[in-house]
Amino acid sequence: MQNVYLLLGSNLGDSKKYISDSVDIIQKRIGIIIQKSSLYQTESWGNTDQPDFINQVILINSELSPEEVLKEILSIETELGRRRHEKWGSRIIDIDILFYGDQVVKTDDLTVPHPFLHLRKFTLMPLCEISPELIHPTLNKSASELLRDLDDELSVKKLT
């Protein structure tokens, strides 16, 4: 069993419901949910001319390999109606693997830890809520250190 951190995001339709539905399906098909961050409303990153996102980080315990987790994630996104039109565009649901234990994975289809997580406040804030002392296996910094050192001024607000 491995601890796997996933980032969920949505900025189309009923974003909170898409995230909730994703969590339910993840629990059934990928692994047991150990922790969930609060929901965060975040300005879009990369392509800023779109609606704000709702984001959440979850920690699961899974027996699946990183590649199997990715396969399930892509299946869940498609099942919930995601269509890939443009990089960093609006989407019904987006699920990213942030960490898979302390493993480093680099294939044509998958890079873990997520290659942009240390640059994104919308990722680090919910991650720090549930695991501030988690150490990035290649940067050798905790999530809280990465957030402290971050140069990202986009708005990220915890929802009540």
Accessible surface in RSA format (square Angstrom, percent):
REM  Atomic radii and reference values for relative SASA: ProtOr
REM  Chains: A
REM  Algorithm: Lee & Richards
REM  Probe-radius: 1.40
REM  Slices: 20
REM RES _ NUM      All-atoms   Total-Side   Main-Chain    Non-polar    All polar
REM                ABS   REL    ABS   REL    ABS   REL    ABS   REL    ABS   REL
RES MET A   1   126.09  65.3  62.18  41.2  63.91 152.2  63.23  53.8  62.86  83.3
RES GLN A   2    59.48  33.3  57.83  42.3   1.64   3.9   9.06  19.3  50.41  38.2
RES ASN A   3    70.62  48.7  66.35  64.1   4.27  10.3   7.79  18.8  62.83  60.7
RES VAL A   4     0.00   0.0   0.00   0.0   0.00   0.0   0.00   0.0   0.00   0.0
RES TYR A   5    14.33   6.7  14.33   8.2   0.00   0.0   3.68   2.8  10.65  13.1
RES LEU A   6     0.00   0.0   0.00   0.0   0.00   0.0   0.00   0.0   0.00   0.0
RES LEU A   7     6.36   3.5   5.59   4.0   0.77   1.9   5.59   3.9   0.77   2.1
RES LEU A   8     0.00   0.0   0.00   0.0   0.00   0.0   0.00   0.0   0.00   0.0
RES GLY A   9     3.25   4.0   0.00   N/A   3.25   4.0   2.76   7.6   0.50   1.1
RES SER A  10     0.00   0.0   0.00   0.0   0.00   0.0   0.00   0.0   0.00   0.0
RES ASN A  11     8.85   6.1   0.00   0.0   8.85  21.3   2.48   6.0   6.36   6.2
RES LEU A  12    71.00  39.5  68.46  49.0   2.55   6.4  71.00  49.9   0.00   0.0
RES GLY A  13    72.37  89.2   0.00   N/A  72.37  89.2  37.65 103.3  34.72  77.8
RES ASP A  14    85.84  60.1  72.45  72.1  13.40  31.7  35.30  83.1  50.54  50.4
RES SER A  15    13.68  11.6  10.53  14.1   3.14   7.2   5.63  12.0   8.05  11.3
RES LYS A  16   112.02  54.6 107.97  66.2   4.05   9.6  57.01  51.3  55.00  58.6
RES LYS A  17   115.08  56.1 109.42  67.1   5.66  13.5  88.47  79.6  26.61  28.3
RES TYR A  18    53.36  24.9  53.36  30.4   0.00   0.0  19.36  14.6  34.00  41.9
RES ILE A  19     2.37   1.3   2.37   1.8   0.00   0.0   2.37   1.7   0.00   0.0
RES SER A  20    58.33  49.3  52.26  69.7   6.07  14.0  29.15  62.1  29.18  40.9
RES ASP A  21    36.06  25.3  34.73  34.6   1.33   3.2   8.79  20.7  27.26  27.2
RES SER A  22     0.00   0.0   0.00   0.0   0.00   0.0   0.00   0.0   0.00   0.0
RES VAL A  23    12.87   8.5  12.87  11.7   0.00   0.0  12.87  11.2   0.00   0.0
RES ASP A  24    74.44  52.1  70.83  70.5   3.61   8.5  16.25  38.3  58.18  58.0
RES ILE A  25    25.54  14.5  25.54  19.0   0.00   0.0  25.54  18.4   0.00   0.0
RES ILE A  26     0.00   0.0   0.00   0.0   0.00   0.0   0.00   0.0   0.00   0.0
RES GLN A  27    85.18  47.6  71.92  52.6  13.26  31.6  28.02  59.6  57.16  43.3
RES LYS A  28   167.58  81.8 128.30  78.7  39.28  93.5  90.59  81.5  76.99  82.0
RES ARG A  29    83.90  35.2  63.08  32.2  20.82  49.6  48.56  66.4  35.33  21.4
RES ILE A  30     7.66   4.4   0.00   0.0   7.66  18.5   1.57   1.1   6.08  16.5
RES GLY A  31    12.64  15.6   0.00   N/A  12.64  15.6  11.74  32.2   0.90   2.0
RES ILE A  32    97.33  55.4  97.30  72.5   0.03   0.1  97.30  70.1   0.03   0.1
RES ILE A  33    34.73  19.8  15.56  11.6  19.17  46.2  15.56  11.2  19.17  52.0
RES ILE A  34    91.13  51.9  64.19  47.8  26.94  64.9  67.08  48.3  24.05  65.3
RES GLN A  35    73.65  41.2  66.95  48.9   6.69  15.9  25.66  54.6  47.98  36.4
RES LYS A  36   113.75  55.5  88.49  54.3  25.26  60.2  37.84  34.1  75.91  80.9
RES SER A  37     3.97   3.4   0.00   0.0   3.97   9.1   0.36   0.8   3.61   5.1
RES SER A  38    33.07  27.9  20.49  27.3  12.59  29.0  15.38  32.7  17.70  24.8
RES LEU A  39    42.10  23.4  38.75  27.7   3.35   8.4  38.75  27.2   3.35   9.0
RES TYR A  40     6.70   3.1   6.70   3.8   0.00   0.0   0.69   0.5   6.01   7.4
RES GLN A  41    52.95  29.6  52.24  38.2   0.71   1.7   3.32   7.1  49.64  37.6
RES THR A  42     1.74   1.2   1.15   1.2   0.59   1.4   0.63   0.8   1.11   1.7
RES GLU A  43    70.65  40.6  68.47  51.8   2.18   5.2  15.30  29.6  55.35  45.2
RES SER A  44     3.89   3.3   1.29   1.7   2.60   6.0   0.67   1.4   3.22   4.5
RES TRP A  45    53.03  21.3  44.53  21.6   8.50  20.0  32.56  17.4  20.47  33.2
RES GLY A  46    47.00  58.0   0.00   N/A  47.00  58.0  11.52  31.6  35.48  79.5
RES ASN A  47    42.29  29.2  37.00  35.8   5.29  12.7  15.55  37.4  26.74  25.8
RES THR A  48    92.05  65.5  71.18  72.2  20.88  49.8  38.45  51.7  53.60  81.0
RES ASP A  49   135.85  95.2 112.28 111.8  23.57  55.7  34.51  81.2 101.35 101.1
RES GLN A  50    31.57  17.7   6.12   4.5  25.45  60.6  15.69  33.4  15.88  12.0
RES PRO A  51    73.84  53.8  60.93  55.5  12.91  46.9  73.12  60.4   0.72   4.5
RES ASP A  52    62.69  43.9  47.83  47.6  14.86  35.1  11.65  27.4  51.04  50.9
RES PHE A  53    17.89   9.0  17.88  11.1   0.02   0.0  17.89  10.8   0.00   0.0
RES ILE A  54    22.26  12.7  22.26  16.6   0.00   0.0  22.26  16.0   0.00   0.0
RES ASN A  55     4.43   3.1   4.43   4.3   0.00   0.0   0.00   0.0   4.43   4.3
RES GLN A  56    13.94   7.8  13.94  10.2   0.00   0.0   0.00   0.0  13.94  10.6
RES VAL A  57     0.00   0.0   0.00   0.0   0.00   0.0   0.00   0.0   0.00   0.0
RES ILE A  58     0.00   0.0   0.00   0.0   0.00   0.0   0.00   0.0   0.00   0.0
RES LEU A  59    11.55   6.4  11.55   8.3   0.00   0.0  11.55   8.1   0.00   0.0
RES ILE A  60     0.00   0.0   0.00   0.0   0.00   0.0   0.00   0.0   0.00   0.0
RES ASN A  61    30.68  21.2  30.34  29.3   0.34   0.8   4.99  12.0  25.69  24.8
RES SER A  62     0.98   0.8   0.00   0.0   0.98   2.3   0.63   1.3   0.35   0.5
RES GLU A  63   142.49  81.8 109.63  82.9  32.85  78.2  37.14  71.8 105.35  86.0
RES LEU A  64    45.76  25.5  45.63  32.6   0.12   0.3  45.76  32.1   0.00   0.0
RES SER A  65    39.19  33.1  33.93  45.3   5.27  12.1  34.21  72.9   4.98   7.0
RES PRO A  66    11.77   8.6  11.77  10.7   0.00   0.0  11.77   9.7   0.00   0.0
RES GLU A  67    87.52  50.2  82.34  62.3   5.19  12.3  54.75 105.9  32.78  26.8
RES GLU A  68    84.46  48.5  82.57  62.5   1.89   4.5  29.24  56.6  55.22  45.1
RES VAL A  69     0.00   0.0   0.00   0.0   0.00   0.0   0.00   0.0   0.00   0.0
RES LEU A  70    34.29  19.1  34.29  24.5   0.00   0.0  34.29  24.1   0.00   0.0
RES LYS A  71   150.33  73.3 145.23  89.1   5.10  12.2  91.90  82.7  58.43  62.2
RES GLU A  72    46.36  26.6  46.14  34.9   0.22   0.5   2.65   5.1  43.71  35.7
RES ILE A  73     1.09   0.6   1.09   0.8   0.00   0.0   1.09   0.8   0.00   0.0
RES LEU A  74    73.48  40.9  71.87  51.4   1.61   4.1  72.41  50.9   1.07   2.9
RES SER A  75    50.39  42.6  40.01  53.4  10.38  23.9  25.66  54.6  24.73  34.7
RES ILE A  76     0.00   0.0   0.00   0.0   0.00   0.0   0.00   0.0   0.00   0.0
RES GLU A  77     2.76   1.6   2.76   2.1   0.00   0.0   1.65   3.2   1.11   0.9
RES THR A  78    85.55  60.8  80.91  82.0   4.64  11.1  55.38  74.4  30.18  45.6
RES GLU A  79   104.29  59.9  67.45  51.0  36.84  87.7  43.70  84.5  60.59  49.5
RES LEU A  80    31.26  17.4  19.28  13.8  11.98  30.1  23.04  16.2   8.22  22.1
RES GLY A  81    21.49  26.5   0.00   N/A  21.49  26.5  16.21  44.5   5.28  11.8
RES ARG A  82    25.14  10.6  18.31   9.3   6.83  16.3   2.96   4.0  22.19  13.4
RES ARG A  83   140.01  58.8 126.65  64.6  13.36  31.8  58.54  80.0  81.48  49.4
RES ARG A  84   147.27  61.8 111.39  56.8  35.88  85.4  66.79  91.3  80.48  48.8
RES HIS A  85   159.54  87.2 118.56  82.4  40.98 104.8  88.27  91.0  71.27  82.9
RES GLU A  86   109.45  62.8  86.68  65.6  22.77  54.2  37.35  72.2  72.10  58.9
RES LYS A  87   149.47  72.9 121.22  74.4  28.25  67.3  83.01  74.7  66.46  70.8
RES TRP A  88    75.06  30.1  70.75  34.2   4.31  10.1  63.00  33.6  12.06  19.6
RES GLY A  89     3.51   4.3   0.00   N/A   3.51   4.3   1.90   5.2   1.61   3.6
RES SER A  90    40.78  34.5  20.07  26.8  20.71  47.7  13.66  29.1  27.12  38.0
RES ARG A  91    26.32  11.0  24.03  12.2   2.29   5.4   4.89   6.7  21.43  13.0
RES ILE A  92    37.98  21.6  37.03  27.6   0.94   2.3  37.03  26.7   0.94   2.6
RES ILE A  93     0.00   0.0   0.00   0.0   0.00   0.0   0.00   0.0   0.00   0.0
RES ASP A  94    21.70  15.2  21.33  21.2   0.37   0.9   1.27   3.0  20.43  20.4
RES ILE A  95     7.17   4.1   0.00   0.0   7.17  17.3   0.00   0.0   7.17  19.5
RES ASP A  96    27.81  19.5  24.84  24.7   2.97   7.0   3.37   7.9  24.44  24.4
RES ILE A  97     8.27   4.7   2.10   1.6   6.17  14.9   2.10   1.5   6.17  16.7
RES LEU A  98     1.43   0.8   1.43   1.0   0.00   0.0   1.43   1.0   0.00   0.0
RES PHE A  99     4.27   2.1   4.14   2.6   0.13   0.3   4.27   2.6   0.00   0.0
RES TYR A 100    10.20   4.8   9.98   5.7   0.22   0.6   0.48   0.4   9.72  12.0
RES GLY A 101    20.92  25.8   0.00   N/A  20.92  25.8  14.52  39.8   6.40  14.3
RES ASP A 102   115.62  81.0 101.78 101.3  13.84  32.7  32.98  77.6  82.64  82.4
RES GLN A 103    71.21  39.8  64.92  47.4   6.29  15.0  27.89  59.4  43.32  32.9
RES VAL A 104    89.25  58.7  59.28  53.7  29.97  72.2  59.28  51.5  29.97  81.3
RES VAL A 105    16.96  11.2  13.24  12.0   3.72   9.0  16.63  14.5   0.33   0.9
RES LYS A 106   167.29  81.6 135.14  82.9  32.16  76.6  97.38  87.6  69.92  74.5
RES THR A 107    67.04  47.7  45.99  46.6  21.05  50.2  55.05  73.9  11.99  18.1
RES ASP A 108   156.52 109.6 115.35 114.8  41.17  97.4  36.53  86.0 119.99 119.7
RES ASP A 109   119.89  84.0  93.60  93.2  26.29  62.2  24.48  57.6  95.41  95.1
RES LEU A 110    15.75   8.8  10.58   7.6   5.17  13.0  14.13   9.9   1.61   4.3
RES THR A 111    42.49  30.2  33.32  33.8   9.17  21.9  16.99  22.8  25.50  38.5
RES VAL A 112     0.69   0.5   0.16   0.1   0.53   1.3   0.16   0.1   0.53   1.4
RES PRO A 113    10.09   7.4   6.21   5.7   3.88  14.1   6.21   5.1   3.88  24.1
RES HIS A 114    26.28  14.4  25.18  17.5   1.10   2.8  10.67  11.0  15.60  18.2
RES PRO A 115    65.55  47.8  47.76  43.5  17.78  64.6  57.19  47.2   8.36  52.0
RES PHE A 116    63.74  31.9  63.74  39.5   0.00   0.0  63.74  38.6   0.00   0.0
RES LEU A 117     0.43   0.2   0.00   0.0   0.43   1.1   0.43   0.3   0.00   0.0
RES HIS A 118    56.03  30.6  50.09  34.8   5.94  15.2  31.69  32.7  24.34  28.3
RES LEU A 119    81.32  45.3  76.33  54.6   4.99  12.5  76.68  53.8   4.65  12.5
RES ARG A 120    12.24   5.1  12.24   6.2   0.00   0.0   0.09   0.1  12.15   7.4
RES LYS A 121    48.28  23.6  48.28  29.6   0.00   0.0  14.94  13.4  33.34  35.5
RES PHE A 122    24.65  12.3  24.33  15.1   0.32   0.8  24.33  14.8   0.32   0.9
RES THR A 123     0.58   0.4   0.58   0.6   0.00   0.0   0.00   0.0   0.58   0.9
RES LEU A 124     0.00   0.0   0.00   0.0   0.00   0.0   0.00   0.0   0.00   0.0
RES MET A 125    54.66  28.3  49.87  33.0   4.79  11.4  44.89  38.2   9.77  12.9
RES PRO A 126     0.00   0.0   0.00   0.0   0.00   0.0   0.00   0.0   0.00   0.0
RES LEU A 127     0.25   0.1   0.25   0.2   0.00   0.0   0.25   0.2   0.00   0.0
RES CYS A 128    18.80  14.2  12.23  13.6   6.57  15.4  12.46  31.6   6.34   6.8
RES GLU A 129    69.69  40.0  34.06  25.8  35.64  84.8  29.44  56.9  40.25  32.9
RES ILE A 130    18.57  10.6   5.70   4.2  12.87  31.0   6.29   4.5  12.27  33.3
RES SER A 131    15.41  13.0   9.74  13.0   5.66  13.0  10.43  22.2   4.97   7.0
RES PRO A 132    53.81  39.2  53.81  49.1   0.00   0.0  53.81  44.4   0.00   0.0
RES GLU A 133   126.03  72.4 116.33  88.0   9.70  23.1  64.08 123.9  61.95  50.6
RES LEU A 134    44.76  24.9  34.31  24.5  10.46  26.3  41.35  29.0   3.42   9.2
RES ILE A 135    94.11  53.6  83.18  62.0  10.92  26.3  83.18  59.9  10.92  29.6
RES HIS A 136     7.31   4.0   6.98   4.9   0.33   0.8   5.17   5.3   2.14   2.5
RES PRO A 137    35.09  25.6   7.97   7.3  27.11  98.6  15.81  13.1  19.28 119.8
RES THR A 138    75.11  53.4  49.44  50.1  25.67  61.2  44.54  59.8  30.57  46.2
RES LEU A 139    72.39  40.3  55.32  39.6  17.08  42.9  58.55  41.1  13.84  37.2
RES ASN A 140   114.60  79.0  91.83  88.7  22.77  54.8  26.82  64.5  87.78  84.8
RES LYS A 141    79.48  38.8  79.47  48.8   0.01   0.0  45.96  41.4  33.52  35.7
RES SER A 142     5.43   4.6   5.43   7.3   0.00   0.0   3.52   7.5   1.92   2.7
RES ALA A 143     1.89   1.7   1.03   1.6   0.86   1.9   1.82   2.6   0.07   0.2
RES SER A 144    40.52  34.2  36.00  48.0   4.52  10.4  26.62  56.7  13.90  19.5
RES GLU A 145    63.36  36.4  62.52  47.3   0.84   2.0  12.81  24.8  50.55  41.3
RES LEU A 146    12.38   6.9  10.43   7.5   1.95   4.9  10.73   7.5   1.65   4.4
RES LEU A 147    52.39  29.2  45.05  32.2   7.34  18.5  45.05  31.6   7.34  19.8
RES ARG A 148   170.78  71.7 136.62  69.6  34.15  81.3  79.66 108.9  91.11  55.2
RES ASP A 149    71.62  50.2  39.38  39.2  32.24  76.2  29.93  70.4  41.69  41.6
RES LEU A 150    35.64  19.8   7.49   5.4  28.15  70.8  11.19   7.9  24.45  65.8
RES ASP A 151   132.72  93.0 102.41 101.9  30.31  71.7  36.63  86.2  96.10  95.8
RES ASP A 152    16.67  11.7   7.11   7.1   9.56  22.6   6.26  14.7  10.41  10.4
RES GLU A 153   161.04  92.5 129.92  98.3  31.12  74.1  54.05 104.5 107.00  87.4
RES LEU A 154    44.17  24.6  43.14  30.9   1.03   2.6  43.57  30.6   0.60   1.6
RES SER A 155    45.36  38.3  36.37  48.5   8.99  20.7  34.56  73.6  10.80  15.1
RES VAL A 156    16.32  10.7   0.71   0.6  15.60  37.6   0.71   0.6  15.60  42.3
RES LYS A 157   114.97  56.1 111.41  68.4   3.55   8.5  66.55  59.9  48.41  51.6
RES LYS A 158   117.96  57.5  94.90  58.2  23.06  54.9  49.73  44.8  68.23  72.7
RES LEU A 159    43.45  24.2  34.05  24.4   9.40  23.6  35.44  24.9   8.01  21.6
RES THR A 160   185.93 132.2 115.54 117.1  70.39 167.7 114.79 154.2  71.14 107.5
END  Absolute sums over single chains surface
CHAIN  1 A     8138.0       6503.7       1634.2       4233.2       3904.8
END  Absolute sums over all chains
TOTAL          8138.0       6503.7       1634.2       4233.2       3904.8
